Amino acid sequence: MSLGIYLIGILFGFLSLPQSKFESVNIYQNILILKSSFCIILSNNLKVIFLMLAGAITFGFSTFINLIFNGFSLGMLISNAYNSGVPIKLILALILPHGIFEIPAMLISAVAGFKIPYEVIQYLRDKKEKPITEDDIKEFLKLALISIILIIIAAFVEVYITPKIANYLLT
């Protein structure tokens, strides 16, 4: 379900009318200075993860909204870059190195964010004896920890590896 919601967001973002056209020159200049602070990127990504996890207390609402928003943002970024003449291999080079870790981290945290509401619904449907068991909490925490570890790795790759790959493709 989490992947489906995220892909719907990407599709809508990709098909949306561009808010502004990127200029190829500006994109190339930005790629060269892409190397940002590890702490800033990690902080931003952790906010996304914690908003996904907050679905456990917002009955999945914050998880759903963040999946759509992040998918939409990625789809729009890809669409605008591609329509501005940025080569597809450069777009992929800017997304895939850290996206291999970041996207699964986001999806895993979304699964965790939907876990508790799902268990409560199962209880309300008389499919469980307790709304939330100790095993449910352990699974939620395990998923949360995995997503946090992956997002730390993703931030490292985004700051120290992705820019090198993009710069290599530009030269």
NUFI-351698 format. One record per residue (C-alpha): chain; x, y, z. Coordinates in nm, 4 decimals. Layout:
NUFI-351698
node unit: A | px: X | py: Y | pz: Z;
...
end
This chain:
NUFI-351698
node unit: A | px: 0.0000 | py: 0.0000 | pz: 0.0000;
node unit: A | px: 0.2827 | py: 0.2411 | pz: 0.0883;
node unit: A | px: 0.4579 | py: 0.1847 | pz: -0.2434;
node unit: A | px: 0.1317 | py: 0.2321 | pz: -0.4325;
node unit: A | px: 0.0588 | py: 0.5639 | pz: -0.2623;
node unit: A | px: 0.4159 | py: 0.6822 | pz: -0.3283;
node unit: A | px: 0.3968 | py: 0.5819 | pz: -0.6964;
node unit: A | px: 0.0648 | py: 0.7651 | pz: -0.7356;
node unit: A | px: 0.2352 | py: 1.0757 | pz: -0.5968;
node unit: A | px: 0.5241 | py: 1.0357 | pz: -0.8435;
node unit: A | px: 0.2811 | py: 0.9915 | pz: -1.1338;
node unit: A | px: 0.0800 | py: 1.3020 | pz: -1.0423;
node unit: A | px: 0.4011 | py: 1.5001 | pz: -0.9940;
node unit: A | px: 0.5400 | py: 1.3855 | pz: -1.3269;
node unit: A | px: 0.2179 | py: 1.4648 | pz: -1.5122;
node unit: A | px: 0.1522 | py: 1.7964 | pz: -1.3391;
node unit: A | px: 0.2072 | py: 2.1190 | pz: -1.5218;
node unit: A | px: 0.5542 | py: 2.2494 | pz: -1.4425;
node unit: A | px: 0.5503 | py: 2.5381 | pz: -1.1953;
node unit: A | px: 0.8591 | py: 2.6817 | pz: -1.3578;
node unit: A | px: 1.0988 | py: 2.5731 | pz: -1.6237;
node unit: A | px: 1.4459 | py: 2.4866 | pz: -1.5056;
node unit: A | px: 1.7273 | py: 2.6276 | pz: -1.7088;
node unit: A | px: 1.9859 | py: 2.3677 | pz: -1.7991;
node unit: A | px: 2.2679 | py: 2.6047 | pz: -1.7083;
node unit: A | px: 2.1268 | py: 2.6580 | pz: -1.3596;
node unit: A | px: 2.0818 | py: 2.2856 | pz: -1.3070;
node unit: A | px: 2.4410 | py: 2.2154 | pz: -1.4079;
node unit: A | px: 2.5694 | py: 2.4909 | pz: -1.1787;
node unit: A | px: 2.3608 | py: 2.3573 | pz: -0.8919;
node unit: A | px: 2.4923 | py: 2.0058 | pz: -0.9467;
node unit: A | px: 2.8473 | py: 2.1315 | pz: -0.9119;
node unit: A | px: 2.7660 | py: 2.2829 | pz: -0.5723;
node unit: A | px: 2.5279 | py: 2.0050 | pz: -0.4710;
node unit: A | px: 2.7508 | py: 1.8954 | pz: -0.1862;
node unit: A | px: 2.5500 | py: 2.0143 | pz: 0.1121;
node unit: A | px: 2.5958 | py: 1.9785 | pz: 0.4807;
node unit: A | px: 2.5503 | py: 1.6245 | pz: 0.6034;
node unit: A | px: 2.3683 | py: 1.7530 | pz: 0.9129;
node unit: A | px: 2.1194 | py: 1.9582 | pz: 0.7076;
node unit: A | px: 2.0355 | py: 1.6715 | pz: 0.4734;
node unit: A | px: 2.0143 | py: 1.4225 | pz: 0.7597;
node unit: A | px: 1.7913 | py: 1.6567 | pz: 0.9581;
node unit: A | px: 1.5536 | py: 1.7092 | pz: 0.6652;
node unit: A | px: 1.5368 | py: 1.3381 | pz: 0.5892;
node unit: A | px: 1.4810 | py: 1.2461 | pz: 0.9538;
node unit: A | px: 1.1888 | py: 1.4888 | pz: 0.9653;
node unit: A | px: 1.0299 | py: 1.2988 | pz: 0.6773;
node unit: A | px: 1.0920 | py: 0.9654 | pz: 0.8507;
node unit: A | px: 0.9432 | py: 1.0876 | pz: 1.1795;
node unit: A | px: 0.6391 | py: 1.2312 | pz: 1.0012;
node unit: A | px: 0.5886 | py: 0.8917 | pz: 0.8394;
node unit: A | px: 0.6241 | py: 0.7196 | pz: 1.1755;
node unit: A | px: 0.3791 | py: 0.9685 | pz: 1.3280;
node unit: A | px: 0.1109 | py: 0.7889 | pz: 1.1312;
node unit: A | px: 0.1019 | py: 0.5536 | pz: 1.4288;
node unit: A | px: -0.0659 | py: 0.8319 | pz: 1.6301;
node unit: A | px: -0.2424 | py: 1.0194 | pz: 1.3470;
node unit: A | px: -0.4145 | py: 0.7006 | pz: 1.2297;
node unit: A | px: -0.2026 | py: 0.6973 | pz: 0.9136;
node unit: A | px: -0.2918 | py: 1.0504 | pz: 0.8044;
node unit: A | px: 0.0585 | py: 1.2008 | pz: 0.8295;
node unit: A | px: 0.2025 | py: 0.8928 | pz: 0.6592;
node unit: A | px: -0.0413 | py: 0.9151 | pz: 0.3697;
node unit: A | px: 0.0109 | py: 1.2903 | pz: 0.3180;
node unit: A | px: 0.3905 | py: 1.2565 | pz: 0.3290;
node unit: A | px: 0.3959 | py: 0.9659 | pz: 0.0841;
node unit: A | px: 0.1875 | py: 1.1632 | pz: -0.1650;
node unit: A | px: 0.3881 | py: 1.4841 | pz: -0.1128;
node unit: A | px: 0.7300 | py: 1.3194 | pz: -0.1427;
node unit: A | px: 0.6240 | py: 1.1165 | pz: -0.4463;
node unit: A | px: 0.4738 | py: 1.4267 | pz: -0.6070;
node unit: A | px: 0.7939 | py: 1.6243 | pz: -0.5415;
node unit: A | px: 1.0126 | py: 1.3560 | pz: -0.6960;
node unit: A | px: 0.7848 | py: 1.3198 | pz: -0.9988;
node unit: A | px: 0.7783 | py: 1.6946 | pz: -1.0532;
node unit: A | px: 1.1566 | py: 1.7211 | pz: -1.0165;
node unit: A | px: 1.2128 | py: 1.4466 | pz: -1.2727;
node unit: A | px: 0.9570 | py: 1.5949 | pz: -1.5127;
node unit: A | px: 1.0952 | py: 1.9485 | pz: -1.4900;
node unit: A | px: 1.4550 | py: 1.8366 | pz: -1.5253;
node unit: A | px: 1.3777 | py: 1.6098 | pz: -1.8195;
node unit: A | px: 1.1650 | py: 1.8736 | pz: -1.9950;
node unit: A | px: 1.4480 | py: 2.1231 | pz: -1.9465;
node unit: A | px: 1.6891 | py: 1.9077 | pz: -2.1417;
node unit: A | px: 1.8805 | py: 1.7461 | pz: -1.8576;
node unit: A | px: 2.0030 | py: 1.4068 | pz: -1.9819;
node unit: A | px: 1.8186 | py: 1.1125 | pz: -1.8272;
node unit: A | px: 2.1462 | py: 0.9512 | pz: -1.7159;
node unit: A | px: 2.2290 | py: 1.2663 | pz: -1.5175;
node unit: A | px: 1.8816 | py: 1.2733 | pz: -1.3605;
node unit: A | px: 1.9268 | py: 0.9097 | pz: -1.2591;
node unit: A | px: 2.2777 | py: 0.9805 | pz: -1.1286;
node unit: A | px: 2.1351 | py: 1.2545 | pz: -0.9075;
node unit: A | px: 1.8624 | py: 1.0311 | pz: -0.7668;
node unit: A | px: 1.9729 | py: 0.6676 | pz: -0.7624;
node unit: A | px: 2.2918 | py: 0.6649 | pz: -0.5536;
node unit: A | px: 2.1232 | py: 0.7894 | pz: -0.2381;
node unit: A | px: 1.7705 | py: 0.7006 | pz: -0.3509;
node unit: A | px: 1.8600 | py: 0.3325 | pz: -0.3214;
node unit: A | px: 1.8675 | py: 0.3902 | pz: 0.0549;
node unit: A | px: 1.6365 | py: 0.6901 | pz: 0.0950;
node unit: A | px: 1.3293 | py: 0.5579 | pz: -0.0851;
node unit: A | px: 1.3256 | py: 0.2208 | pz: 0.0967;
node unit: A | px: 1.3818 | py: 0.4060 | pz: 0.4271;
node unit: A | px: 1.0807 | py: 0.6218 | pz: 0.3530;
node unit: A | px: 0.8670 | py: 0.3253 | pz: 0.2493;
node unit: A | px: 0.9699 | py: 0.1203 | pz: 0.5540;
node unit: A | px: 0.8848 | py: 0.4100 | pz: 0.7856;
node unit: A | px: 0.5500 | py: 0.4401 | pz: 0.6037;
node unit: A | px: 0.4800 | py: 0.0718 | pz: 0.6672;
node unit: A | px: 0.5567 | py: 0.1342 | pz: 1.0346;
node unit: A | px: 0.3329 | py: 0.4424 | pz: 1.0327;
node unit: A | px: 0.0435 | py: 0.2385 | pz: 0.8977;
node unit: A | px: 0.1146 | py: -0.0609 | pz: 1.1259;
node unit: A | px: -0.0495 | py: 0.0610 | pz: 1.4465;
node unit: A | px: -0.3670 | py: 0.1932 | pz: 1.2760;
node unit: A | px: -0.3920 | py: -0.1365 | pz: 1.0883;
node unit: A | px: -0.3693 | py: -0.3342 | pz: 1.4128;
node unit: A | px: -0.6343 | py: -0.1146 | pz: 1.5762;
node unit: A | px: -0.8646 | py: -0.1699 | pz: 1.2789;
node unit: A | px: -0.8065 | py: -0.5449 | pz: 1.3066;
node unit: A | px: -0.9067 | py: -0.5237 | pz: 1.6732;
node unit: A | px: -1.2198 | py: -0.3229 | pz: 1.5901;
node unit: A | px: -1.3129 | py: -0.5871 | pz: 1.3319;
node unit: A | px: -1.2805 | py: -0.8531 | pz: 1.6062;
node unit: A | px: -0.9810 | py: -1.0091 | pz: 1.4317;
node unit: A | px: -0.7564 | py: -0.9582 | pz: 1.7393;
node unit: A | px: -0.8005 | py: -0.9802 | pz: 2.1127;
node unit: A | px: -0.5933 | py: -0.6697 | pz: 2.1910;
node unit: A | px: -0.5645 | py: -0.3522 | pz: 1.9840;
node unit: A | px: -0.1863 | py: -0.3398 | pz: 2.0160;
node unit: A | px: 0.0344 | py: -0.6207 | pz: 2.1386;
node unit: A | px: 0.3926 | py: -0.6202 | pz: 2.2569;
node unit: A | px: 0.4889 | py: -0.7866 | pz: 1.9271;
node unit: A | px: 0.3191 | py: -0.5048 | pz: 1.7333;
node unit: A | px: 0.5220 | py: -0.2466 | pz: 1.9237;
node unit: A | px: 0.8446 | py: -0.4437 | pz: 1.8723;
node unit: A | px: 0.7776 | py: -0.4669 | pz: 1.4986;
node unit: A | px: 0.7002 | py: -0.0939 | pz: 1.4797;
node unit: A | px: 1.0250 | py: -0.0100 | pz: 1.6617;
node unit: A | px: 1.2250 | py: -0.2511 | pz: 1.4452;
node unit: A | px: 1.0894 | py: -0.0921 | pz: 1.1272;
node unit: A | px: 1.1542 | py: 0.2559 | pz: 1.2675;
node unit: A | px: 1.5152 | py: 0.1663 | pz: 1.3528;
node unit: A | px: 1.5785 | py: 0.0156 | pz: 1.0090;
node unit: A | px: 1.4404 | py: 0.3257 | pz: 0.8381;
node unit: A | px: 1.6535 | py: 0.5570 | pz: 1.0545;
node unit: A | px: 1.9698 | py: 0.3574 | pz: 0.9796;
node unit: A | px: 1.8915 | py: 0.3625 | pz: 0.6061;
node unit: A | px: 1.8247 | py: 0.7377 | pz: 0.6115;
node unit: A | px: 2.1606 | py: 0.8014 | pz: 0.7799;
node unit: A | px: 2.3325 | py: 0.5990 | pz: 0.5072;
node unit: A | px: 2.1283 | py: 0.7847 | pz: 0.2411;
node unit: A | px: 2.2341 | py: 1.1245 | pz: 0.3786;
node unit: A | px: 2.5999 | py: 1.0208 | pz: 0.3725;
node unit: A | px: 2.5705 | py: 0.8983 | pz: 0.0134;
node unit: A | px: 2.3761 | py: 1.2109 | pz: -0.0899;
node unit: A | px: 2.6438 | py: 1.4439 | pz: 0.0454;
node unit: A | px: 2.9640 | py: 1.2563 | pz: -0.0348;
node unit: A | px: 2.8936 | py: 1.0227 | pz: -0.3284;
node unit: A | px: 2.6038 | py: 1.1548 | pz: -0.5398;
node unit: A | px: 2.7793 | py: 1.4878 | pz: -0.6210;
node unit: A | px: 3.0942 | py: 1.3034 | pz: -0.7297;
node unit: A | px: 2.8950 | py: 1.0856 | pz: -0.9677;
node unit: A | px: 2.7092 | py: 1.3896 | pz: -1.1076;
node unit: A | px: 3.0328 | py: 1.5873 | pz: -1.1481;
node unit: A | px: 3.1911 | py: 1.2911 | pz: -1.3241;
node unit: A | px: 2.9018 | py: 1.2805 | pz: -1.5728;
node unit: A | px: 2.9332 | py: 1.6546 | pz: -1.6323;
node unit: A | px: 3.3018 | py: 1.6404 | pz: -1.7211;
end
